[in-house]
């Protein structure tokens, strides 16, 4: 049976969402009451905001977007021309929908106008489906990570040059998705790339400022859109005092905005962000952020949005209230404190008990630990034994492949999550995994 995140298990190291006790019930109840208890709000009749329980503005309420910007500008230390502004944001219903919406409204794979999609490998185990739905089923290329803080940029450029020189039979216009009733045609990109640049899912790596800057330069040269899943960068555990959040690495969109002064440009980056990881996934609230208003506006004017307005009007306003009333900092502190403790337990346990030569990408932030067992070990077989004999489930590396361009991650790799289980369960699950590895080594004459 294929391993899945939600299958019954005594200890589930696969699940990538918060423990139920960490979900901020009280803060959400308080924010909802604060939002809905008044008989009226000053913005209920304002077409740029509207009543919380009616159809929203296409881009999402201005006051919510302003609170998102205020929060981000403070956290990332943005000011002046680099600062986030409400018109640069489009609210959506979470990062997964944000990806598909971006692909639908800014790429054109079916005709070949958008020639190829590049996905950093190993990758988030469910992202392939979004690209396949958008027509990239036979147009996915994996790009490898390099070291602890970069990707293989030479490999990417070589692939881009290959596709630039092989364009026979590809369409060279975007007329098929242009709406004759709209005054402005959509911006469609020749290439698209997907990555999780900070505390990546699954590898846990964070790309350096130098890597991000070079990648943007490449994107500009080849008309490539970088979609960055900016979902874990505020879950940073590197400080001793978790009440003090280290300043995160600038997001791609911040660097792009800071270095692109062309008023006609749509930019080459999208911050695909969500509140699923830092408030609660059930809210289904996220946002696109782009370098200026052009691409954000394009994403907000799709048919579904102009028909029903922003897809999470009520929930986005709950999030906006949490940001405005100061609850966000309390929630984030609680998450970071708990995850820091769990990350220390998993790092210590794995380092002590797994076979010599095991590579452990230990978490400095985010949810995940990526482990590569030594040569000779079969991660798939070990995982099946662990599940069958001990009721412990973890994610085999097979799910982190880019469809059509595999790296055989399933042979020796596994992804473990710290978000769902308590410290004691994490420790027990890791000990049982190590025990199965010892048993496997004995039966296969491997040194441990």
C-alpha positions as CSV (number, residue, x, y, z in Angstrom):
1,X,0.0,0.0,0.0
2,X,1.3,3.5,-0.9
3,X,2.3,5.5,2.2
4,X,0.1,8.6,2.6
5,X,0.2,11.4,5.2
6,X,-3.2,10.6,6.6
7,X,-3.1,6.8,6.9
8,X,-3.7,5.4,10.4
9,X,-0.5,5.1,12.4
10,X,0.6,4.9,16.0
11,X,3.3,7.4,15.3
12,X,3.0,9.5,12.2
13,X,6.2,11.3,11.2
14,X,4.8,12.1,7.8
15,X,2.1,14.6,8.7
16,X,3.1,18.2,7.8
17,X,0.6,20.2,9.8
18,X,0.5,21.5,13.4
19,X,-0.5,19.4,16.4
20,X,-4.1,20.1,17.2
21,X,-3.1,21.6,20.6
22,X,-1.1,24.2,18.7
23,X,-4.0,25.5,16.7
24,X,-4.9,29.0,18.0
25,X,-8.6,28.4,18.8
26,X,-8.8,31.2,21.3
27,X,-7.1,33.8,19.1
28,X,-9.4,32.8,16.2
29,X,-12.5,33.0,18.3
30,X,-11.5,36.4,19.7
31,X,-10.7,37.7,16.2
32,X,-13.9,36.4,14.8
33,X,-15.9,38.0,17.6
34,X,-14.0,41.3,17.2
35,X,-14.7,41.2,13.4
36,X,-18.4,40.2,13.4
37,X,-19.8,41.4,16.8
38,X,-20.4,45.0,15.7
39,X,-23.6,45.7,13.9
40,X,-21.6,47.5,11.2
41,X,-18.0,48.3,10.3
42,X,-16.8,51.6,8.7
43,X,-15.7,49.7,5.6
44,X,-18.8,47.6,5.0
45,X,-20.0,49.7,2.1
46,X,-16.5,50.4,0.7
47,X,-16.1,48.4,-2.6
48,X,-12.4,48.0,-1.9
49,X,-13.1,46.2,1.4
50,X,-16.8,45.2,1.9
51,X,-18.7,43.4,4.6
52,X,-16.9,40.3,5.9
53,X,-19.9,38.0,5.0
54,X,-20.4,39.2,1.4
55,X,-18.5,38.9,-1.8
56,X,-15.1,40.5,-1.5
57,X,-13.1,42.8,-3.7
58,X,-11.2,40.9,-6.4
59,X,-7.8,41.5,-4.9
60,X,-9.0,41.1,-1.3
61,X,-9.8,43.8,1.3
62,X,-7.4,46.7,1.2
63,X,-7.2,46.9,5.0
64,X,-6.2,43.2,5.3
65,X,-3.5,43.6,2.6
66,X,-2.3,46.7,4.5
67,X,-1.9,44.7,7.7
68,X,-0.1,41.9,5.9
69,X,2.3,44.5,4.4
70,X,2.8,46.2,7.8
71,X,3.7,42.9,9.4
72,X,6.0,41.8,6.6
73,X,7.8,45.2,6.4
74,X,8.5,45.0,10.1
75,X,9.7,41.4,10.1
76,X,11.9,41.7,7.0
77,X,13.0,45.3,7.7
78,X,11.6,46.7,4.4
79,X,11.3,50.4,3.8
80,X,11.2,52.9,0.9
81,X,11.0,51.5,-2.6
82,X,11.5,47.9,-1.4
83,X,8.6,47.9,1.1
84,X,5.5,45.9,0.5
85,X,2.4,47.8,-0.4
86,X,-1.3,46.6,-0.6
87,X,-1.5,47.0,-4.3
88,X,1.4,44.5,-4.7
89,X,-0.7,41.8,-3.0
90,X,-3.5,39.5,-4.2
91,X,-5.2,37.5,-1.5
92,X,-6.0,33.9,-2.2
93,X,-7.1,30.7,-0.6
94,X,-3.7,29.3,0.4
95,X,-0.4,28.4,-1.2
96,X,-1.5,25.4,-3.2
97,X,-4.3,27.4,-4.9
98,X,-1.8,30.2,-5.3
99,X,0.5,28.0,-7.3
100,X,-2.3,26.7,-9.6
101,X,-3.7,30.2,-10.1
102,X,-0.3,31.6,-11.0
103,X,0.3,28.8,-13.6
104,X,-3.2,29.3,-15.0
105,X,-2.9,33.1,-15.4
106,X,0.8,33.6,-16.4
107,X,2.0,30.4,-18.2
108,X,0.8,28.6,-21.4
109,X,2.2,25.1,-21.6
110,X,-0.4,23.6,-23.8
111,X,0.8,25.4,-27.0
112,X,4.4,25.4,-26.0
113,X,4.6,29.2,-25.5
114,X,5.8,28.4,-22.0
115,X,8.5,25.9,-22.9
116,X,9.4,24.2,-19.7
117,X,8.9,24.2,-15.9
118,X,11.9,23.7,-13.6
119,X,11.4,22.3,-10.1
120,X,14.1,22.1,-7.5
121,X,14.7,18.5,-6.4
122,X,13.9,16.9,-4.0
123,X,10.6,18.7,-4.0
124,X,7.3,19.0,-2.1
125,X,5.6,15.7,-2.6
126,X,2.3,17.1,-4.0
127,X,3.5,19.9,-6.2
128,X,3.8,17.8,-9.4
129,X,0.0,17.6,-9.6
130,X,-0.4,21.4,-9.9
131,X,2.0,21.6,-12.8
132,X,0.4,18.6,-14.5
133,X,-3.0,20.2,-14.2
134,X,-1.6,23.3,-15.8
135,X,-0.4,21.3,-18.8
136,X,3.3,20.7,-17.9
137,X,3.0,16.9,-17.6
138,X,5.7,16.3,-20.2
139,X,7.6,19.5,-19.5
140,X,9.0,19.1,-16.1
141,X,12.8,19.4,-15.5
142,X,14.5,18.8,-12.1
143,X,17.2,21.1,-10.9
144,X,19.5,19.9,-8.1
145,X,20.3,21.7,-4.9
146,X,24.0,22.3,-4.4
147,X,25.7,22.4,-1.0
148,X,23.8,23.8,1.9
149,X,22.6,27.1,0.5
150,X,22.4,27.0,-3.3
151,X,21.1,25.2,-6.4
152,X,23.0,24.1,-9.5
153,X,22.8,27.3,-11.5
154,X,25.1,26.0,-14.2
155,X,22.8,23.0,-14.7
156,X,19.8,25.4,-14.9
157,X,21.4,27.6,-17.5
158,X,22.5,24.6,-19.6
159,X,18.9,23.4,-19.6
160,X,17.6,26.8,-20.5
161,X,20.0,27.1,-23.4
162,X,18.9,23.6,-24.6
163,X,15.2,24.6,-24.7
164,X,16.1,28.0,-26.3
165,X,17.7,26.2,-29.2
166,X,14.9,23.6,-29.6
167,X,11.8,25.6,-30.4
168,X,10.6,23.8,-33.6
169,X,6.8,23.4,-33.6
170,X,6.2,25.6,-30.6
171,X,3.6,28.4,-30.7
172,X,4.8,31.9,-30.4
173,X,1.7,33.8,-29.5
174,X,-0.6,33.9,-26.4
175,X,-3.8,34.7,-28.2
176,X,-5.5,31.5,-27.0
177,X,-5.7,32.9,-23.4
178,X,-6.2,36.6,-24.2
179,X,-9.7,38.0,-23.4
180,X,-10.9,40.3,-26.1
181,X,-13.1,42.2,-23.6
182,X,-10.0,43.2,-21.5
183,X,-8.0,46.3,-22.3
184,X,-4.6,44.7,-21.4
185,X,-3.2,41.4,-22.4
186,X,-1.9,38.9,-19.9
187,X,1.8,38.7,-19.2
188,X,2.8,35.1,-20.1
189,X,6.3,33.8,-19.3
190,X,8.5,31.6,-21.4
191,X,9.7,29.5,-18.5
192,X,8.6,28.9,-14.9
193,X,10.5,27.7,-11.8
194,X,9.2,26.4,-8.5
195,X,11.1,26.3,-5.2
196,X,10.8,26.5,-1.4
197,X,13.8,28.8,-0.8
198,X,13.8,29.0,3.0
199,X,13.8,25.9,5.3
200,X,12.8,23.9,2.2
201,X,10.3,21.1,2.0
202,X,11.8,18.5,2.2
203,X,15.5,19.2,2.4
204,X,15.3,21.9,5.1
205,X,17.9,24.1,3.2
206,X,17.8,27.8,2.8
207,X,19.2,29.5,-0.3
208,X,21.7,32.3,0.2
209,X,21.1,35.9,-0.8
210,X,23.8,35.4,-3.5
211,X,22.0,32.4,-4.9
212,X,18.7,34.3,-5.0
213,X,20.2,37.3,-6.7
214,X,21.9,35.2,-9.4
215,X,18.7,33.2,-10.0
216,X,16.8,36.4,-10.5
217,X,19.4,37.6,-13.1
218,X,19.0,34.3,-14.9
219,X,15.2,34.6,-14.8
220,X,15.3,38.1,-16.3
221,X,17.5,36.9,-19.2
222,X,15.3,34.0,-20.1
223,X,11.9,35.4,-19.3
224,X,11.3,33.0,-16.5
225,X,8.9,33.4,-13.6
226,X,10.2,32.2,-10.2
227,X,7.4,31.0,-7.9
228,X,8.7,30.9,-4.4
229,X,6.7,29.0,-1.8
230,X,7.4,31.4,1.1
231,X,5.7,29.4,3.8
232,X,8.3,28.5,6.4
233,X,10.6,31.5,6.7
234,X,9.1,32.8,9.9
235,X,9.5,29.4,11.6
236,X,13.2,30.0,12.4
237,X,14.6,28.3,15.5
238,X,18.2,29.5,15.5
239,X,18.0,32.1,18.3
240,X,18.3,31.0,22.0
241,X,15.4,33.4,22.8
242,X,12.5,32.4,20.6
243,X,10.7,35.6,21.5
244,X,13.2,37.4,19.2
245,X,12.7,36.4,15.5
246,X,15.9,36.5,13.5
247,X,15.5,38.7,10.4
248,X,14.8,36.2,7.5
249,X,16.7,36.2,4.3
250,X,15.0,38.6,1.9
251,X,12.4,36.9,-0.2
252,X,12.9,36.7,-4.0
253,X,10.2,39.3,-4.6
254,X,12.0,41.8,-2.3
255,X,15.3,41.4,-4.2
256,X,13.5,41.6,-7.5
257,X,11.7,44.8,-6.5
258,X,14.8,46.4,-5.1
259,X,16.8,45.8,-8.3
260,X,14.1,46.4,-11.0
261,X,13.2,50.0,-11.6
262,X,11.4,49.4,-14.9
263,X,7.8,50.8,-14.4
264,X,6.6,48.6,-17.3
265,X,8.0,45.3,-15.9
266,X,5.9,42.6,-14.4
267,X,8.9,41.3,-12.6
268,X,10.2,37.7,-12.5
269,X,9.1,36.6,-9.1
270,X,6.1,35.7,-7.1
271,X,6.1,35.2,-3.3
272,X,3.5,32.5,-2.9
273,X,2.8,32.8,0.8
274,X,0.3,31.4,3.3
275,X,-0.9,31.6,6.8
276,X,-1.4,27.9,7.0
277,X,2.0,27.3,8.7
278,X,1.9,30.3,11.0
279,X,-1.7,30.4,12.1
280,X,-3.8,27.4,11.0
281,X,-4.2,25.5,7.7
282,X,-8.0,25.2,7.9
283,X,-8.3,29.0,7.4
284,X,-7.1,28.5,3.8
285,X,-5.8,32.1,3.5
286,X,-2.7,33.1,1.5
287,X,-1.4,35.7,-0.8
288,X,0.6,36.4,-3.9
289,X,3.1,39.3,-3.6
290,X,4.7,40.7,-6.8
291,X,7.2,43.5,-7.4
292,X,4.5,46.0,-8.3
293,X,0.7,46.1,-9.0
294,X,0.9,44.7,-12.5
295,X,1.2,41.0,-12.0
296,X,-0.8,41.0,-8.7
297,X,-3.7,42.7,-10.5
298,X,-3.5,40.2,-13.4
299,X,-3.8,37.3,-10.9
300,X,-6.8,39.0,-9.2
301,X,-8.7,39.4,-12.4
302,X,-9.2,35.7,-13.4
303,X,-12.7,34.6,-14.2
304,X,-13.4,33.0,-10.8
305,X,-12.2,36.0,-8.9
306,X,-14.3,38.6,-10.8
307,X,-17.3,36.3,-10.5
308,X,-17.1,35.7,-6.7
309,X,-14.5,38.1,-5.5
310,X,-11.5,37.1,-3.4
311,X,-11.9,33.4,-2.5
312,X,-11.5,33.8,1.3
313,X,-13.3,37.0,2.3
314,X,-14.3,36.1,5.8
315,X,-11.2,34.1,6.7
316,X,-8.9,36.7,5.3
317,X,-10.5,39.3,7.5
318,X,-10.0,37.0,10.5
319,X,-6.4,36.8,9.6
320,X,-6.3,40.6,9.2
321,X,-7.7,41.0,12.6
322,X,-5.2,38.7,14.1
323,X,-2.4,40.7,12.5
324,X,-4.0,44.0,13.7
325,X,-4.7,43.1,17.3
326,X,-1.2,41.7,18.0
327,X,-2.2,38.0,18.3
328,X,0.1,37.0,15.4
329,X,3.2,37.5,17.5
330,X,1.8,35.4,20.3
331,X,0.9,32.6,18.0
332,X,4.3,32.7,16.2
333,X,6.1,32.6,19.5
334,X,4.2,29.5,20.7
335,X,4.9,27.7,17.4
336,X,8.6,28.6,17.4
337,X,9.1,27.6,21.0
338,X,7.5,24.2,20.5
339,X,9.1,23.4,17.2
340,X,12.5,24.5,18.5
341,X,12.2,21.9,21.3
342,X,11.1,19.2,18.9
343,X,13.9,20.0,16.4
344,X,16.5,19.6,19.2
345,X,15.0,16.2,20.2
346,X,15.0,14.9,16.6
347,X,18.5,16.1,15.8
348,X,20.0,14.6,19.0
349,X,18.2,11.3,18.6
350,X,19.0,10.8,14.9
351,X,22.6,11.8,15.3
352,X,23.1,9.3,18.2
353,X,21.3,6.3,16.8
354,X,21.3,6.2,13.0
355,X,24.1,4.3,11.1
356,X,27.5,5.9,10.7
357,X,27.7,7.9,7.5
358,X,24.0,8.9,7.5
359,X,23.5,12.4,6.2
360,X,21.0,14.4,8.3
361,X,19.7,17.8,7.0
362,X,18.9,19.0,10.5
363,X,16.1,21.6,10.9
364,X,17.1,25.2,11.8
365,X,13.5,26.1,10.9
366,X,10.4,24.9,9.2
367,X,8.9,21.4,9.6
368,X,11.2,18.8,8.1
369,X,14.3,16.7,8.4
370,X,15.7,15.1,5.3
371,X,17.8,12.0,6.0
372,X,20.0,10.0,3.6
373,X,21.0,6.5,4.8
374,X,24.4,5.1,3.8
375,X,25.0,3.0,0.8
376,X,23.6,-0.5,1.1
377,X,20.5,0.5,3.1
378,X,17.1,0.4,1.4
379,X,14.9,3.2,2.7
380,X,11.8,1.8,1.2
381,X,12.1,-1.7,2.7
382,X,13.1,-0.2,6.1
383,X,10.1,2.1,6.0
384,X,7.7,-0.8,5.2
385,X,9.1,-2.9,8.1
386,X,8.8,0.1,10.4
387,X,5.2,0.6,9.5
388,X,4.2,-3.0,9.6
389,X,6.0,-4.0,12.8
390,X,5.9,-0.8,14.8
391,X,3.0,1.3,13.4
392,X,5.4,4.2,12.6
393,X,5.0,6.1,9.3
394,X,7.5,8.4,7.7
395,X,7.7,9.8,4.1
396,X,9.9,7.9,1.8
397,X,12.0,10.0,-0.6
398,X,10.2,8.5,-3.6
399,X,7.5,11.1,-3.2
400,X,9.9,14.0,-3.6
401,X,10.8,13.3,-7.2
402,X,10.0,15.6,-10.1
403,X,7.8,13.7,-12.5
404,X,9.7,12.5,-15.5
405,X,13.1,13.5,-14.2
406,X,13.8,11.3,-11.2
407,X,16.9,11.1,-8.9
408,X,16.0,7.8,-7.1
409,X,15.4,9.6,-3.8
410,X,13.4,6.6,-2.6
411,X,16.4,4.3,-2.4
412,X,18.0,5.8,0.7
413,X,16.1,9.0,1.7
414,X,13.3,9.8,4.0
415,X,11.5,13.0,5.2
416,X,10.5,13.3,8.9
417,X,8.2,16.0,10.2
418,X,8.4,17.8,13.6
419,X,5.1,19.7,13.3
420,X,2.5,17.1,14.3
421,X,4.0,14.9,17.0
422,X,5.0,15.7,20.6
423,X,8.6,15.5,21.7
424,X,8.2,12.0,23.3
425,X,6.5,10.6,20.2
426,X,9.2,12.0,17.9
427,X,11.9,10.4,20.1
428,X,10.1,7.1,20.2
429,X,9.5,7.0,16.5
430,X,13.2,7.9,15.7
431,X,14.4,5.2,18.1
432,X,12.2,2.6,16.4
433,X,13.4,3.6,13.0
434,X,17.0,3.3,14.2
435,X,16.2,-0.1,15.6
436,X,14.9,-1.3,12.3
437,X,18.0,0.1,10.6
438,X,20.2,-2.0,13.0
439,X,18.2,-5.1,12.2
440,X,18.4,-4.4,8.5
441,X,22.2,-4.0,8.8
442,X,22.5,-7.3,10.5
443,X,20.5,-9.2,7.9
444,X,22.4,-7.6,5.1
445,X,25.9,-7.7,6.6
446,X,26.3,-4.0,6.8
447,X,28.3,-2.1,9.3
448,X,26.2,0.1,11.6
